[in-house]
């Protein structure tokens, strides 16, 4: 996703938030500060118990959840998202999907 955001603007009509769930030294991606430095998306740093991630059904990293404007989970995705995946999600959220 970093390469996608390097060449694309953040949408102005869709809110995007990352949740950093790697908050323990034994987890992959720890410490999050190492990869968040160049990350263009606002980040919610989860607690050590993974409360936010568990609430969305985290099963594996990377893990993405698409939530519509009413707060309903539209879909979950395990694995890295491609640029096409993001564009499809944006289209769906805009009512084109």
ChimeraX attribute file (.defattr): number of C-alpha atoms within 10 A of each C-alpha:
attribute: neighborCount
match mode: 1-to-1
recipient: residues
	/A:1	12
	/A:2	13
	/A:3	9
	/A:4	14
	/A:5	13
	/A:6	12
	/A:7	8
	/A:8	10
	/A:9	9
	/A:10	14
	/A:11	9
	/A:12	7
	/A:13	9
	/A:14	12
	/A:15	12
	/A:16	13
	/A:17	11
	/A:18	16
	/A:19	16
	/A:20	20
	/A:21	27
	/A:22	20
	/A:23	19
	/A:24	15
	/A:25	10
	/A:26	9
	/A:27	10
	/A:28	12
	/A:29	17
	/A:30	15
	/A:31	16
	/A:32	16
	/A:33	12
	/A:34	9
	/A:35	11
	/A:36	14
	/A:37	8
	/A:38	10
	/A:39	14
	/A:40	14
	/A:41	14
	/A:42	12
	/A:43	13
	/A:44	12
	/A:45	16
	/A:46	17
	/A:47	14
	/A:48	10
	/A:49	11
	/A:50	17
	/A:51	12
	/A:52	16
	/A:53	20
	/A:54	12
	/A:55	8
	/A:56	15
	/A:57	12
	/A:58	19
	/A:59	12
	/A:60	10
	/A:61	14
	/A:62	13
	/A:63	18
	/A:64	20
	/A:65	16
	/A:66	19
	/A:67	17
	/A:68	15
	/A:69	11
	/A:70	6
	/A:71	8
	/A:72	9
	/A:73	12
	/A:74	12
	/A:75	11
	/A:76	15
	/A:77	16
	/A:78	13
	/A:79	11
	/A:80	12
	/A:81	14
	/A:82	13
	/A:83	15
	/A:84	10
	/A:85	13
	/A:86	14
	/A:87	11
	/A:88	14
	/A:89	18
	/A:90	17
	/A:91	12
	/A:92	14
	/A:93	17
	/A:94	13
	/A:95	8
	/A:96	9
	/A:97	9
